[in-house]
Amino acid sequence: MRGILILASMAALFATLSPVSATTLEDVKAKGFVQCGVSQGLKGFSSPDDKGGWTGIDVDLCRAIAAAIFGDPAKVKYTPLSAKERFTALQSGEIDVLSRNTTWAVSRDTAQGFDFRGVTYYDGQGFMVRKSSGVKSARELDGATICVLMGTSTSLTLADYFRANNMKYEPITFEKDDEVVAAYESGRCDSYTTDSSGLYANRLTLKDQQEHLVLPEIISKEPLGAVVRHGDNQWGDIVSWSLYAMINAEELGVDSKNAAGMRESDNPEIRRLLGTEGKFGEGMGLPDDWAFNIISKVGNYAEIFERNVGMASPLAIPRGLNALWNKGGIQYAPPIR
């Protein structure tokens, strides 16, 4: 009897010291929406309109996660974050997922307590200059003043590039992306550096777009993807497979327009993807039609790429590395089986 009492006392003590916390999925279901951290406004990736609605490739990933969980891509709330604020917001639990043009790098993936869950966009850092400067190559920027966003890997890559090429430069840093762009446009610096996609996006906001040139050099690898807190594997799986479902759908020829009809397909890969064969949502705590809801209500990867950043958008960025692996690019998803 005494032993039973001791064990009961120990169990009560451990329950007091180590309360069981809800998983992210449980929290999301309880509040009824996904809290998604996005940029403060980057066209093509995450940008608000004058009615408070958000669009962009990063936004569509958040919508896909909501569709997978709730069957409704509208069940998302967006938190605009600066580069400096983004990781603190994720770590503190202010947001459930960070989907904000963020580069996957070893320090972020290991030392900072985060997990990257796939690559939504393969990018690389570049430079923008005024055509009137006569500069045609980044190698001609020796001694230049360069506008750059603080609190990002962009600053480190910039320093590495100039050091490796035995060149000098003067960085002019700002906390917010719109401040960097405004400083460049006003002439405070000779060049502006960020991810190439960001250069194309922000060039659209300049008064005279044709006066500005994106230089040909890409000086880094910038795999951009969604980030979650380390340790909640179920939530990380949901974020990853929301992206992978869209990539697999493109490869299999399934899109938002034909997804319903494709549920009758004889192709076993398509049937598994759309939830008519097997139980591939069960392990994530999702319904079997989770991927069907994503594809039918948000689209496949080609659809979200083209409407946000591709040739059907104002940015008109070619697929390039973001083409599927079997079409000249490196975009690739594990299979659903």
Backbone torsions as a table, in degrees:
resi	resn	phi	psi	omega
1	MET	NA	-42.4	179.8
2	ARG	-60.4	-41.3	179.5
3	GLY	-62.8	-38.0	179.2
4	ILE	-64.8	-41.2	179.5
5	LEU	-64.4	-39.1	179.1
6	ILE	-63.9	-45.7	179.6
7	LEU	-61.6	-40.2	178.9
8	ALA	-64.4	-39.5	179.1
9	SER	-65.5	-41.0	179.0
10	MET	-64.6	-41.1	179.8
11	ALA	-62.6	-41.3	178.6
12	ALA	-64.4	-38.6	179.7
13	LEU	-64.0	-47.8	180.0
14	PHE	-63.4	-35.5	177.7
15	ALA	-63.9	-33.4	178.5
16	THR	-73.8	-41.3	-176.2
17	LEU	-76.6	-32.6	-173.9
18	SER	-128.4	72.9	-180.0
19	PRO	-63.5	143.9	179.5
20	VAL	-77.5	123.6	-179.9
21	SER	-98.0	150.6	179.5
22	ALA	-70.6	150.9	174.9
23	THR	-75.0	165.9	178.5
24	THR	-61.6	-40.4	179.1
25	LEU	-61.6	-41.8	178.0
26	GLU	-62.8	-42.4	178.3
27	ASP	-62.4	-44.3	-179.0
28	VAL	-63.1	-44.1	179.5
29	LYS	-64.6	-37.9	-178.2
30	ALA	-65.4	-40.1	-178.8
31	LYS	-87.2	-18.6	173.2
32	GLY	88.9	13.5	178.6
33	PHE	-161.9	162.7	174.3
34	VAL	-96.3	128.5	175.4
35	GLN	-93.2	112.2	-171.0
36	CYS	-112.8	125.1	175.6
37	GLY	-84.0	126.5	-177.5
38	VAL	-129.9	179.2	177.3
39	SER	-73.9	172.6	177.0
40	GLN	-83.8	2.4	177.4
41	GLY	138.2	94.9	176.1
42	LEU	-133.4	109.6	-174.2
43	LYS	-56.9	136.0	-179.8
44	GLY	90.8	-21.9	-176.4
45	PHE	-114.7	-57.4	172.4
46	SER	-156.9	109.2	-173.4
47	SER	-143.0	132.0	178.8
48	PRO	-85.6	150.7	173.4
49	ASP	-100.5	-177.3	-175.4
50	ASP	-73.2	-6.2	176.7
51	LYS	-104.9	5.5	178.7
52	GLY	88.2	2.2	176.9
53	GLY	-81.2	153.3	-178.3
54	TRP	-117.0	141.1	175.3
55	THR	-136.3	161.8	177.8
56	GLY	137.6	165.2	-177.7
57	ILE	-66.2	-36.1	176.6
58	ASP	-69.9	-37.2	176.9
59	VAL	-64.1	-41.3	-179.0
60	ASP	-65.2	-29.5	174.8
61	LEU	-66.3	-40.9	176.9
62	CYS	-62.2	-40.9	178.2
63	ARG	-64.4	-36.2	178.2
64	ALA	-65.7	-40.4	178.4
65	ILE	-61.9	-44.2	178.5
66	ALA	-63.5	-39.6	178.6
67	ALA	-63.8	-39.4	179.5
68	ALA	-63.7	-39.4	-175.3
69	ILE	-83.9	-50.2	-171.7
70	PHE	-104.4	-11.9	-172.2
71	GLY	75.2	12.6	-175.3
72	ASP	-141.2	108.7	-177.7
73	PRO	-69.5	-10.0	-179.5
74	ALA	-82.3	-9.3	-176.4
75	LYS	-83.4	61.1	178.6
76	VAL	-135.7	141.3	168.2
77	LYS	-119.0	141.7	-172.2
78	TYR	-110.7	135.4	176.0
79	THR	-114.7	107.4	177.8
80	PRO	-72.8	131.0	-173.8
81	LEU	-133.3	141.8	171.7
82	SER	-76.7	167.2	177.7
83	ALA	-59.7	-36.0	-178.9
84	LYS	-69.4	-34.9	-174.5
85	GLU	-85.3	-22.5	-164.0
86	ARG	-59.7	-44.1	-175.3
87	PHE	-75.4	-34.8	176.4
88	THR	-63.1	-41.1	179.5
89	ALA	-63.2	-38.4	178.7
90	LEU	-70.9	-47.0	-177.5
91	GLN	-62.9	-36.2	-177.0
92	SER	-78.1	-13.1	-177.1
93	GLY	89.2	7.0	177.4
94	GLU	-62.5	-33.0	176.5
95	ILE	-124.3	157.8	179.0
96	ASP	-89.8	-32.3	-178.8
97	VAL	-149.6	143.1	175.7
98	LEU	-103.2	114.9	178.5
99	SER	-125.2	80.4	-167.3
100	ARG	-147.4	77.3	177.5
101	ASN	21.6	64.2	-176.2
102	THR	-114.9	130.0	-176.3
103	THR	-79.6	131.9	174.3
104	TRP	-74.7	117.1	-179.5
105	ALA	-142.7	157.1	-171.3
106	VAL	-60.5	-41.8	-177.3
107	SER	-63.9	-39.1	179.9
108	ARG	-71.8	-33.2	-175.0
109	ASP	-82.6	-16.3	-175.9
110	THR	-122.6	-62.2	-171.5
111	ALA	-73.5	-25.0	-173.0
112	GLN	-96.8	0.6	175.4
113	GLY	79.8	30.7	-179.9
114	PHE	-123.2	162.2	173.2
115	ASP	-126.9	128.1	170.7
116	PHE	-86.9	138.5	-171.2
117	ARG	-122.9	55.0	177.6
118	GLY	107.5	166.8	-178.2
119	VAL	-111.0	114.6	177.5
120	THR	-81.8	-26.4	-176.5
121	TYR	-156.4	122.3	175.7
122	TYR	-85.4	118.5	-173.0
123	ASP	-129.4	-178.3	176.0
124	GLY	-161.3	148.1	-176.6
125	GLN	-75.3	139.1	179.3
126	GLY	-139.1	-168.1	-177.7
127	PHE	-133.9	146.9	171.4
128	MET	-118.4	141.1	177.3
129	VAL	-138.5	166.2	172.1
130	ARG	-79.1	138.3	178.5
131	LYS	-59.9	-32.9	-178.9
132	SER	-65.6	-15.8	179.0
133	SER	-71.8	-21.9	-177.6
134	GLY	80.5	-2.3	-179.6
135	VAL	-73.7	129.4	-179.2
136	LYS	-116.6	-10.8	-175.9
137	SER	-145.7	149.1	177.3
138	ALA	-62.5	-24.0	178.6
139	ARG	-67.4	-12.7	179.3
140	GLU	-94.3	9.7	-177.1
141	LEU	-95.3	13.1	178.2
142	ASP	-56.7	124.8	179.4
143	GLY	85.3	2.9	-175.7
144	ALA	-77.8	156.1	167.5
145	THR	-92.0	134.6	-173.3
146	ILE	-130.8	124.4	176.8
147	CYS	-79.4	132.5	-175.7
148	VAL	-149.4	149.1	179.9
149	LEU	-82.9	130.3	179.1
150	MET	-78.6	159.9	177.6
151	GLY	75.6	21.5	-178.9
152	THR	-129.9	166.3	174.9
153	SER	-71.7	-12.5	-179.4
154	THR	-59.2	-42.1	-179.7
155	SER	-62.3	-42.6	-180.0
156	LEU	-66.4	-43.9	179.0
157	THR	-62.6	-39.8	177.4
158	LEU	-59.6	-48.5	179.6
159	ALA	-62.1	-41.6	179.9
160	ASP	-62.8	-43.2	-177.1
161	TYR	-63.3	-46.7	-178.5
162	PHE	-69.5	-35.8	177.7
163	ARG	-66.6	-44.7	-178.3
164	ALA	-63.8	-29.2	-178.6
165	ASN	-101.4	12.6	176.9
166	ASN	52.8	46.4	-180.0
167	MET	-119.2	157.4	178.0
168	LYS	-112.1	153.9	177.7
169	TYR	-158.1	165.1	175.9
170	GLU	-121.4	112.0	179.3
171	PRO	-77.8	138.9	172.7
172	ILE	-120.6	110.9	-168.9
173	THR	-104.9	151.3	179.2
174	PHE	-142.2	156.5	-176.6
175	GLU	-84.1	-28.7	-175.8
176	LYS	-118.6	146.5	-175.9
177	ASP	-61.6	-40.4	-178.9
178	ASP	-66.8	-26.4	176.4
179	GLU	-70.3	-38.1	177.9
180	VAL	-63.4	-47.9	-178.5
181	VAL	-62.6	-43.8	-179.8
182	ALA	-62.8	-39.9	179.4
183	ALA	-65.4	-42.0	177.7
184	TYR	-63.3	-46.5	-177.1
185	GLU	-64.4	-32.6	-178.6
186	SER	-78.4	-8.1	177.7
187	GLY	94.5	11.9	179.8
188	ARG	-70.8	-18.0	179.0
189	CYS	-142.2	158.4	-177.0
190	ASP	-78.4	-28.8	-175.3
191	SER	-145.8	160.4	178.4
192	TYR	-128.3	131.7	-178.9
193	THR	-123.4	137.7	171.7
194	THR	-167.8	-171.9	175.2
195	ASP	-58.0	145.3	-177.5
196	SER	-55.2	-39.9	178.5
197	SER	-61.7	-38.0	178.5
198	GLY	-66.6	-35.0	177.3
199	LEU	-64.0	-45.0	178.9
200	TYR	-64.2	-40.4	-179.1
201	ALA	-66.2	-46.9	-176.3
202	ASN	-75.0	-23.0	175.4
203	ARG	-61.9	-29.5	179.1
204	LEU	-64.9	-22.2	-177.8
205	THR	-88.7	-9.9	-177.4
206	LEU	-77.4	150.4	-176.3
207	LYS	-63.8	-39.9	179.5
208	ASP	-123.3	84.9	-175.0
209	GLN	-58.4	-37.2	-174.3
210	GLN	-70.9	-12.7	-179.8
211	GLU	-83.6	-3.9	-173.4
212	HIS	-120.0	138.8	-173.1
213	LEU	-122.2	131.5	171.0
214	VAL	-88.4	118.6	-176.4
215	LEU	-68.1	155.2	-172.4
216	PRO	-72.2	-23.9	-175.1
217	GLU	-70.4	134.3	168.6
218	ILE	-111.5	118.7	-167.8
219	ILE	-104.5	7.3	-178.4
220	SER	-159.2	167.0	168.2
221	LYS	-97.1	125.6	-179.4
222	GLU	-130.2	78.9	175.3
223	PRO	-75.9	113.6	-175.9
224	LEU	-96.2	133.1	-178.9
225	GLY	-158.4	172.8	-179.7
226	ALA	-77.8	149.4	-176.2
227	VAL	-126.6	140.3	175.3
228	VAL	-129.6	169.5	176.2
229	ARG	-72.2	142.0	179.1
230	HIS	-68.4	138.8	171.7
231	GLY	112.5	-20.1	178.6
232	ASP	-104.9	83.8	-173.4
233	ASN	-64.5	-35.9	179.8
234	GLN	-60.6	-46.5	-179.9
235	TRP	-65.3	-41.5	177.2
236	GLY	-59.9	-39.5	178.0
237	ASP	-63.3	-40.3	-179.9
238	ILE	-62.8	-43.0	179.3
239	VAL	-64.5	-46.4	-180.0
240	SER	-60.2	-50.3	-172.5
241	TRP	-75.9	-17.6	171.2
242	SER	-65.1	-40.0	175.1
243	LEU	-70.6	-47.3	-176.5
244	TYR	-62.1	-33.3	178.3
245	ALA	-61.3	-40.8	-178.9
246	MET	-69.7	-37.4	178.4
247	ILE	-68.9	-45.4	177.6
248	ASN	-61.8	-36.9	179.6
249	ALA	-62.1	-44.5	177.6
250	GLU	-59.0	-45.5	-178.1
251	GLU	-61.7	-34.4	-177.5
252	LEU	-90.6	0.8	178.2
253	GLY	76.9	24.0	179.1
254	VAL	-103.2	129.6	179.2
255	ASP	-136.0	-176.3	-175.6
256	SER	-65.0	-26.1	-177.0
257	LYS	-82.6	-33.4	-174.6
258	ASN	-109.2	1.5	-173.2
259	ALA	-57.8	-42.7	-178.2
260	ALA	-61.1	-46.1	179.3
261	GLY	-67.6	-32.7	-178.9
262	MET	-67.9	-13.8	178.0
263	ARG	-66.2	-17.7	177.6
264	GLU	-93.1	4.0	-177.7
265	SER	-61.8	151.7	174.9
266	ASP	-88.5	-8.2	-179.0
267	ASN	-72.6	117.9	-176.4
268	PRO	-63.0	-31.5	178.5
269	GLU	-65.1	-42.2	178.7
270	ILE	-67.4	-40.4	179.8
271	ARG	-63.9	-40.6	177.5
272	ARG	-66.0	-42.0	179.8
273	LEU	-60.1	-42.9	-172.8
274	LEU	-92.6	3.4	171.8
275	GLY	84.1	14.1	178.4
276	THR	-94.6	-2.1	177.0
277	GLU	-146.7	127.2	-179.7
278	GLY	83.8	172.9	-179.1
279	LYS	-126.7	73.0	-172.8
280	PHE	-91.9	1.5	172.0
281	GLY	-95.3	-19.9	-173.0
282	GLU	-55.7	-43.7	-177.1
283	GLY	-67.6	-15.8	178.7
284	MET	-105.8	1.1	-176.7
285	GLY	76.1	27.5	-177.5
286	LEU	-116.4	159.1	174.7
287	PRO	-69.7	161.2	-177.2
288	ASP	-64.6	-24.0	-178.8
289	ASP	-94.6	22.8	-177.5
290	TRP	-56.7	-45.4	-178.1
291	ALA	-73.0	-36.3	175.4
292	PHE	-58.8	-42.1	179.3
293	ASN	-63.5	-38.6	177.2
294	ILE	-62.7	-52.6	-172.4
295	ILE	-68.8	-43.3	-176.6
296	SER	-71.7	-28.0	-173.5
297	LYS	-108.2	-16.8	178.4
298	VAL	-120.2	-43.2	178.9
299	GLY	122.1	172.6	173.8
300	ASN	-87.6	-179.7	-174.3
301	TYR	-63.4	-40.3	179.2
302	ALA	-59.7	-41.6	-179.0
303	GLU	-63.7	-45.6	-177.8
304	ILE	-72.1	-31.3	178.0
305	PHE	-67.4	-51.5	-173.5
306	GLU	-64.9	-42.9	-176.4
307	ARG	-73.6	-22.9	-176.6
308	ASN	-98.9	-45.1	-174.9
309	VAL	-130.4	-11.5	-173.4
310	GLY	-82.9	-162.3	-173.3
311	MET	-67.6	-17.8	176.8
312	ALA	-86.9	0.3	-178.4
313	SER	-110.8	167.4	176.4
314	PRO	-62.1	-25.2	-179.5
315	LEU	-71.6	-34.8	178.6
316	ALA	51.7	50.6	178.5
317	ILE	-90.6	126.7	176.5
318	PRO	-63.1	156.1	-179.6
319	ARG	-60.5	-43.6	177.2
320	GLY	52.5	-128.5	179.2
321	LEU	-62.7	-21.4	-177.7
322	ASN	-84.4	2.8	169.9
323	ALA	-69.3	158.0	177.7
324	LEU	-60.7	155.0	-179.0
325	TRP	-57.1	-28.9	-179.5
326	ASN	-95.6	10.9	177.6
327	LYS	-131.4	30.0	174.2
328	GLY	94.6	-3.8	178.8
329	GLY	-107.6	-163.1	179.8
330	ILE	-125.4	8.4	179.6
331	GLN	-72.8	129.5	-166.4
332	TYR	-155.0	140.7	177.1
333	ALA	-131.1	144.1	173.1
334	PRO	-61.0	153.7	-177.7
335	PRO	-79.2	158.5	174.4
336	ILE	-97.2	103.0	176.9
337	ARG	-164.2	NA	NA
